């Protein structure tokens, strides 16, 4: 299962961005998703930087395996998870 979060609608509302990021990561953990695709869009790059800073937080980083910055699409970040044991 892959989850997707498009931040276009809330690009300028900091609290909502953090809340949406937190919720999608928590849902990925809860459902054992293999990846979360986050779409900050291309724009100035500030929203993508904010997403990457969020993902670097110690408590968040402990939840996922790796982050892929899409080289073909600057406005896309994929967070990969690695689950051990049986999947739900």
C-alpha positions in Angstrom: 0.0 0.0 0.0 1.2 3.5 -0.9 -0.2 6.7 0.7 -0.2 10.1 -1.0 -0.3 13.6 0.5 -0.7 16.6 -1.7 0.2 19.9 0.1 -0.9 22.3 -2.7 -4.0 23.3 -0.9 -2.3 24.1 2.4 1.1 25.3 1.2 1.0 28.6 3.2 -0.5 27.3 6.5 2.4 26.0 8.6 0.4 24.3 11.4 -1.8 22.5 8.9 1.3 21.3 7.0 2.9 19.8 10.1 -0.4 18.2 11.1 -1.0 16.7 7.7 2.6 15.3 7.6 2.3 13.9 11.1 -1.1 12.3 10.2 0.1 10.6 7.0 3.3 9.2 8.7 1.1 7.9 11.6 -1.3 6.3 9.1 1.7 4.7 7.2 2.9 3.2 10.5 -0.6 2.1 11.5 -1.3 0.4 8.1 2.2 -0.8 7.4 2.3 1.2 4.1 5.4 0.6 2.0 5.7 4.3 1.0 4.2 7.7 1.3 4.4 10.1 -1.6 4.4 13.7 -0.5 3.7 16.4 -3.2 5.0 19.8 -2.0 4.9 21.1 -5.6 7.7 22.8 -7.4 7.3 26.5 -6.5 10.2 28.2 -4.8 11.3 25.1 -3.0 10.5 26.4 0.5 7.7 23.9 1.1 9.9 21.0 0.0 12.6 22.2 2.4 10.0 22.3 5.2 8.9 18.8 4.4 12.5 17.5 4.5 13.1 19.3 7.8 10.0 17.6 9.2 11.2 14.2 8.1 14.6 14.8 9.7 13.1 15.2 13.2 14.5 12.5 15.4 11.2 11.1 16.4 9.9 11.1 12.8 13.2 9.7 11.3 12.9 6.7 13.6 9.7 5.6 11.9 10.8 5.3 8.3 13.6 3.6 6.3 14.7 6.2 3.7 13.6 9.3 1.8 13.8 9.6 -1.9 13.9 13.0 -3.6 12.5 12.3 -7.1 15.2 13.3 -9.6 12.6 13.4 -12.4 10.1 15.5 -10.5 11.5 18.2 -8.1 8.0 18.6 -6.6 7.8 15.0 -5.2 9.3 13.3 -2.1 8.8 9.6 -1.4 9.2 8.2 2.2 9.9 4.5 2.2 9.2 2.2 5.1 10.6 -1.3 5.8 8.5 -3.6 7.9 9.7 -6.7 9.6 7.4 -9.6 10.3 3.9 -10.2 9.0 2.1 -7.3 7.4 -1.4 -6.5 8.4 
